[in-house]
Amino acid sequence: MTKQTGTIITAVVGVITLLCCTIPMCIGGVMIFAGLGTWNTEFGQTAQTGSIPVAYGVAPCCLSILVLVVPLLLWVFLVRGKGQ
């Protein structure tokens, strides 16, 4: 695999990761921080609802940032140290 091919693959994976994983998870985390996160169950005859605690918004935000490491690692393994 050439350096150019590895760079193109890394860029494509980075854009897909950003659009499909990072942005929605970050938006979800911010919504939980803002107090807009709710949950409900509709099993059986009794439905339970409630709001998600604000502190739970940390997990999606941290995970969305962590997901950005995948394209970086892909670039390291595919491109770094390659010749032509």
Buried (B, 14 or more C-beta within 10 A) or exposed (E): EEBEEBBEBBEEBBEEBBEEBBEEBBEBBBBBBEEEBEEEEEEEEEEEEEEBEEEEBEEBBEBBEEBEEBBEEBBEEBBEEEEE
